Amino acid sequence: MALTGTIWIAGNRLSSLADAIGKRTRIGAALMGLVFLAGITSLPELVTTVAASLKGDAALALNNLLGGIVMQTAILAVADATLRHASLTSLPPTRTPVIEGVFLIILLTSLLGVISVGEAALFEGIGAGVVGLAGFYAVLIFALRRYEQNTAGTALVPSDPGRDESRRQRSGMPSGLTLRTLLMRSTAAGAVILVCGILVVDCTVAIAGQSGLGSSFIGVTLLATSTSLPELSTTIAAIRFGAHTMAISNIFGSNMIMVLFILPADIFYREGEILREADGVAQMALVSGIVVTAVYVAGLLRKRKPQVFGMGVDSMVVLGTYVLSLYGFYTFR
């Protein structure tokens, strides 16, 4: 509980710092969420994946990453439930999250294609598909950066700057600080999240080791949930002070980074190309990730959506898909 609480506090602080840095550097909220916030909150996933790869446990390494995709998307549904005046996907005023979601679907589909067709060795023990996906990720990030620069975020719905500024002030967002100070505080918050995240994962693995459920199921559920705690805290914090675009981009960006992290997993896995070891659970996790992302992309394209039990219909569908996925993971473990 103490570790979880520390991650929550650090994640809240990191969200406000990221928003302040974005305003100071004039980098859009979408890119701050997609790269900066997602990169820091994904550090526990990187460490646990590399550790599993070094131990030769391909199932744990891959399913930690791929299971995290559907888990982290479900975080948006949880965050949606914290809103009362509107559904989450009706609030971002720009088209950028839509583009991010489409790019994520393309990336996940490409990964599923590599697994289905079969990985080919590029270097000894390193797959060509993994390297190609890492390069594809870099191209997509560059394309998103150019899109934001050229369009300045074409509005889907009008924003309310006064309301958002009021929420930022209530959240205690830092103001009047130098860029250097903001970056140093972000580094400190990121270090806290990394250390506490690793400790939480160690506790989870120790508990899981006594359950006998197997690496595939543990990786895609318990481990993925533990490493997703930073994304949960930062996303809810961002929504609390009105940075809805950053919140959604944080999740989409974290999911894109999950695909990127397969490259270091492949490098440290010394028993061949790691994607050759992808099992049915990994493929099911990818399909689930594609489905829930598509649901939110559709939700972002609609301007008016009814709410059910305090959240958007799209979030209800995502939660239902996540629950069905858990059942599927357990059945095919």
C-alpha positions in Angstrom: 0.0 0.0 0.0 2.8 2.4 0.8 4.5 1.8 -2.5 1.2 2.2 -4.4 0.5 5.5 -2.6 4.0 6.8 -3.4 3.6 6.0 -7.1 0.2 7.7 -7.0 1.6 10.9 -5.5 4.6 11.0 -7.8 2.4 10.3 -10.8 0.1 13.2 -9.9 3.1 15.5 -9.6 4.6 14.3 -12.9 1.4 15.1 -14.8 1.3 18.7 -13.6 5.0 19.0 -14.3 4.6 17.6 -17.8 1.8 20.1 -18.5 3.9 23.0 -17.3 6.9 21.9 -19.4 4.7 21.6 -22.4 3.4 25.1 -22.0 6.9 26.5 -21.3 8.4 24.8 -24.4 5.3 25.2 -26.5 5.2 21.5 -27.2 1.6 20.3 -27.6 -0.1 18.4 -24.8 -0.6 15.4 -27.1 3.1 15.0 -27.7 3.9 15.6 -24.1 1.6 12.8 -23.2 2.7 10.6 -26.1 6.4 10.8 -25.5 7.4 12.5 -22.3 4.8 11.3 -19.9 4.4 7.9 -21.5 8.2 7.3 -21.6 8.7 8.0 -17.9 5.7 6.0 -16.7 6.7 3.0 -18.9 10.1 2.6 -17.2 8.9 -0.2 -14.8 7.7 -2.1 -17.9 11.1 -1.8 -19.5 13.0 -3.0 -16.4 10.8 -6.0 -15.8 10.8 -7.0 -19.4 14.6 -6.8 -19.7 14.9 -8.8 -16.4 12.5 -11.5 -17.7 14.4 -11.7 -21.0 17.7 -12.1 -19.2 16.2 -15.0 -17.3 15.1 -16.6 -20.6 11.4 -16.2 -19.8 10.0 -15.0 -23.2 6.4 -15.6 -22.2 6.7 -13.3 -19.1 8.6 -10.6 -21.1 6.2 -10.5 -24.1 2.9 -10.9 -22.2 3.9 -8.2 -19.7 4.2 -5.8 -22.6 1.2 -7.0 -24.7 -1.1 -7.5 -21.7 -0.3 -4.0 -20.6 -1.8 -2.6 -23.8 -5.4 -3.7 -23.1 -4.9 -3.0 -19.4 -3.7 0.5 -19.9 -6.5 1.3 -22.4 -8.9 0.2 -19.7 -7.4 2.8 -17.5 -9.1 5.4 -19.7 -12.4 3.9 -18.8 -11.6 4.1 -15.1 -10.5 7.7 -15.6 -13.8 8.4 -17.5 -15.7 7.3 -14.4 -14.1 10.1 -12.5 -15.8 12.7 -14.8 -19.3 13.8 -14.3 -20.1 16.5 -16.8 -19.2 14.6 -19.9 -17.6 11.4 -21.3 -13.8 11.5 -21.7 -13.6 11.1 -25.4 -15.9 14.1 -26.0 -13.5 16.5 -24.3 -10.2 16.6 -26.3 -10.4 19.7 -28.5 -8.0 18.5 -31.2 -7.7 15.7 -33.7 -4.3 14.6 -32.5 -5.5 11.7 -30.2 -7.5 10.3 -33.2 -4.4 10.2 -35.3 -2.4 8.7 -32.4 -5.1 6.0 -32.0 -5.0 5.1 -35.7 -1.2 5.0 -35.7 -1.3 2.7 -32.6 -3.8 0.3 -34.4 -1.4 0.2 -37.4 1.5 -0.6 -35.2 -0.3 -3.3 -33.3 -1.6 -4.8 -36.5 1.9 -4.9 -37.9 3.2 -6.6 -34.8 0.4 -9.2 -35.1 1.4 -9.7 -38.7 5.0 -10.4 -37.8 4.0 -12.9 -35.2 1.5 -14.6 -37.6 3.9 -14.8 -40.6 6.9 -15.7 -38.5 10.0 -13.7 -37.3 13.2 -13.8 -39.4 16.7 -13.3 -38.0 18.4 -10.0 -38.9 21.4 -10.5 -36.7 22.2 -13.4 -34.4 19.3 -13.6 -32.0 17.7 -10.3 -33.1 14.6 -10.4 -35.4 14.1 -8.3 -38.5 10.5 -7.7 -37.6 11.4 -6.3 -34.2 13.9 -3.9 -35.6 11.5 -2.9 -38.4 8.8 -2.2 -35.8 11.2 0.0 -33.7 12.0 2.0 -36.9 8.3 2.2 -37.7 7.6 3.6 -34.2 10.2 6.4 -34.8 8.6 7.3 -38.1 5.1 7.5 -36.6 6.4 9.8 -33.8 8.0 12.0 -36.4 4.8 12.1 -38.4 2.8 13.1 -35.3 5.2 15.8 -34.5 4.9 17.2 -38.1 1.1 16.9 -37.9 0.9 19.0 -34.8 3.3 21.6 -36.2 1.3 21.9 -39.5 -2.2 21.8 -38.1 -1.7 23.2 -34.6 -4.4 20.7 -33.5 -7.5 21.1 -35.6 -10.4 21.5 -33.3 -13.1 18.9 -33.0 -15.0 20.6 -30.2 -14.5 24.0 -28.6 -12.4 24.1 -25.5 -13.0 26.1 -22.3 -9.7 27.7 -21.4 -11.1 29.3 -18.2 -12.4 26.1 -16.8 -9.2 24.2 -17.6 -7.0 27.0 -16.0 -9.2 26.9 -12.9 -8.7 23.1 -12.6 -4.9 23.5 -13.1 -4.8 26.0 -10.3 -6.8 23.8 -7.9 -4.5 20.9 -8.7 -1.4 22.8 -7.5 0.3 22.8 -10.9 3.7 24.5 -10.6 3.9 28.1 -11.9 6.7 30.5 -12.2 9.4 27.8 -12.2 12.3 27.8 -14.6 12.4 25.1 -17.3 15.5 23.6 -15.6 13.7 23.3 -12.3 10.7 21.7 -14.0 13.0 19.1 -15.7 14.8 18.3 -12.5 11.6 17.8 -10.6 10.3 15.6 -13.4 13.5 13.5 -13.2 13.0 13.1 -9.5 9.4 12.1 -9.9 10.4 9.7 -12.6 13.0 8.1 -10.4 10.5 7.6 -7.6 8.1 6.0 -10.0 10.8 3.7 -11.4 12.1 2.5 -8.0 8.6 2.0 -6.4 7.3 0.4 -9.6 10.1 -2.2 -9.6 9.5 -2.9 -5.9 5.7 -3.4 -6.6 6.5 -5.7 -9.5 8.9 -7.8 -7.3 6.1 -8.2 -4.7 3.7 -9.2 -7.5 6.1 -11.8 -9.0 6.7 -13.2 -5.5 3.0 -13.6 -4.9 2.4 -15.0 -8.4 5.2 -17.5 -8.0 3.2 -19.2 -5.3 0.0 -19.4 -7.3 1.2 -21.8 -10.1 -0.7 -19.9 -12.8 2.2 -19.8 -15.3 4.3 -17.1 -16.9 1.9 -16.3 -19.7 -1.1 -15.6 -17.5 0.8 -13.8 -14.8 2.6 -11.6 -17.3 -0.6 -10.6 -19.1 -2.6 -9.9 -15.9 -0.9 -9.4 -12.5 2.5 -8.1 -13.8 0.9 -5.9 -16.5 -1.5 -4.4 -13.9 1.4 -3.7 -11.4 3.5 -2.0 -14.1 0.5 0.1 -15.2 0.1 1.9 -11.8 2.1 4.9 -12.9 -0.1 5.3 -16.1 -3.2 5.1 -13.9 -2.1 7.9 -11.5 -0.7 10.2 -14.2 -3.8 9.8 -16.4 -6.3 10.5 -13.6 -4.2 13.5 -12.4 -4.1 14.9 -16.0 -7.9 14.6 -16.3 -8.4 16.2 -12.9 -6.7 19.5 -14.0 -8.3 19.5 -17.4 -5.5 18.1 -19.6 -7.7 15.6 -21.4 -5.6 15.4 -24.6 -2.5 14.7 -22.5 -4.3 11.9 -20.6 -5.4 10.1 -23.7 -2.1 10.6 -25.4 -0.3 9.2 -22.3 -2.2 5.9 -22.7 -1.9 5.7 -26.5 1.8 6.6 -26.2 2.5 4.1 -23.5 0.9 1.4 -25.7 3.1 2.4 -28.6 6.1 2.2 -26.4 5.1 -1.3 -25.4 5.8 -2.3 -29.0 9.1 -0.4 -29.0 10.2 -2.3 -25.8 10.1 -5.6 -27.7 13.5 -4.6 -29.2 15.4 -4.5 -25.9 13.6 -7.6 -24.9 14.8 -9.3 -28.1 18.4 -8.0 -27.5 18.6 -9.4 -24.0 16.8 -12.7 -24.8 19.7 -14.9 -25.9 17.8 -18.0 -26.9 16.8 -16.8 -30.3 14.3 -14.2 -31.7 11.8 -13.5 -29.0 8.8 -13.1 -31.2 9.2 -16.8 -32.2 8.1 -17.5 -28.7 4.9 -15.5 -28.8 2.0 -17.8 -27.8 -1.7 -17.7 -28.2 -2.1 -15.5 -25.1 0.2 -12.9 -26.7 -1.8 -12.9 -29.9 -5.1 -12.6 -28.0 -3.7 -9.7 -26.1 -2.8 -7.9 -29.3 -6.3 -8.5 -30.8 -7.9 -7.1 -27.6 -5.6 -4.1 -27.7 -6.6 -3.4 -31.3 -10.3 -3.7 -30.5 -10.2 -1.4 -27.5 -8.1 1.2 -29.3 -10.5 1.2 -32.2 -13.5 1.7 -29.8 -11.9 4.8 -28.4 -10.9 6.1 -31.9 -14.6 5.8 -32.9 -15.5 7.6 -29.6 -13.1 10.4 -30.3 -14.7 11.0 -33.7 -18.2 11.4 -32.2 -19.0 14.8 -30.7 -22.0 13.7 -28.6 -22.1 10.5 -26.7 -24.6 9.3 -24.0 -23.2 8.3 -20.6 -24.0 5.0 -18.8 -23.3 4.7 -15.1 -21.3 7.9 -15.2 -19.0 7.0 -18.2 -19.2 7.0 -21.9 -20.6 4.1 -23.8 -17.2 3.6 -25.5 -15.6 3.2 -22.0 -18.3 0.7 -21.0 -17.5 -1.4 -24.2 -13.7 -1.2 -23.4 -14.3 -2.4 -19.8 -16.4 -5.2 -21.1 -13.8 -6.2 -23.6 -11.1 -6.1 -20.9 -13.1 -8.5 -18.7 -13.7 -10.9 -21.6 -10.0 -10.7 -22.3 -9.1 -11.7 -18.8 -11.4 -14.7 -19.1 -9.7 -15.6 -22.5 -6.2 -15.2 -21.0 -7.1 -17.6 -18.1 -8.7 -20.1 -20.5 -5.8 -20.3 -22.9 -3.0 -19.9 -20.4 
